[in-house]
Amino acid sequence: MSESVYKVIELVGTSPESWEKAAAAAVSTAAKSLKDLRIAEVVELDMQIEDGSIRAYRTKIKVSFKYHQKD
């Protein structure tokens, strides 16, 4: 295996239904513009509350992707 370098970024996904769907939304959106996504690590879970009810689930994730150096 050759040497590789990966970049790690933080993203926050939201969903009115669940933390899992919030995480999936973050990954699927990132996959549209980033290549070679490798790992997604859940960092934090929280909820947005409005008038005593849950308005949205929020999942903060760290995503790594392979860094490609331009020649």
N, C-alpha and C positions, 0 to 999 in steps of 0.2 A: 504494500500500500504506500502510495506517495504521501508526502506531507500535505496537510490541508489546514486552512484557516477558516474559522467561522465567526460570524458577527452575531451578537445577541442584542435584541431590542425588546422593549416592553410595549405591550398593547393592552387595551381595555375593550372587551366586547360587551355588548348589552343585549338583553332579551327580556321580553315581558313574561316568558314562560319558565326559564330555569338557568342555573349557572352553567350547566353543560351546553345548552344552546348558545349562551353568551360566549363561551370559549370557542365553540365551533364557528360562530360568526366572525370572531377575530381571526381565526386561522384561515377560513375560506376567503376572507377579504384580503389578507396578507398574501395568500397564494396567487392572487390575480396579478400582483406586481413584483413579487420576490421569487427568485428561483432557488431550487434545492433546499426547501425548508426541511429541517432535520428533527428538532425537538421542540416541544411546547411544554413549559413547566408552569403549573398554576401557582401564582404567588400570593394572591389575595382574592377573597370573595366578599362582596358586600351587596347591599340592596338600596335602591332609591325608594323612599317612602313618601307618600303624599296623602294627606287626609286620613292617616292611620292605616292605609293599605299599601301593599307592595306595588310600586309602579314599574320597577325594572330590576332585574338581577344583573349584577356587573361582575365580570371575571377579569382580573388582571393576570396576564400571562407573560412569560419571557419566551421568546421564539428565537431559535438559532437557525441560521442559513449559511450555506457555503459561500465564502468570499471568492470571487473570480477576479484575478488581477488582469487588467488589460495589457496586451502585449505591445 
